[in-house]
Amino acid sequence: MSAELNQLMLEHEEYLESALEDMEFGALLTDDQVACIRQACGKPKQRKNETLTALFNDFGTIFRSQA
């Protein structure tokens, strides 16, 4: 493993540890801290595509009203 990659992994671990400590002590977590914890658990947040959501809602409205 390259030294640069190793350094990045260490920095990520330190950030994760800091986020977990903040969580343990009841501090409000930033979005970045939550994303880091979710990534470490293998559960990244699924973001909704607002454009597609609106499009599907419109299709539902159109086709329901014609039925």
URMO-V986701 format. One line per field, one symbol per residue. ss: DSSP state (a for helix, b for strand, c for the rest). phi: phi as a letter, one per 20 degrees, with the letter a starting at -180 (. if undefined). psi: psi as a letter, one per 30 degrees, with the letter a starting at -180 (. if undefined). A space follows every 50 residues. Layout:
# URMO-V986701
ss->???
phi->???
psi->???
This chain:
# URMO-V986701
ss->ccaaaaaaaaaaaaaaaaaaaaaaccccccaaaaaaaaaaccccccccca aaaaaaaaaaaaaaaac
phi->.ffffffffffffffffffffgffenffefffffffffffemcffeefef ffffffffgffffffef
psi->kleeeeeeeeeeeeeeeeeeeeeegglkkleeeeeeeeeffgikkjkkje eeeeeeeeeeeefeff.
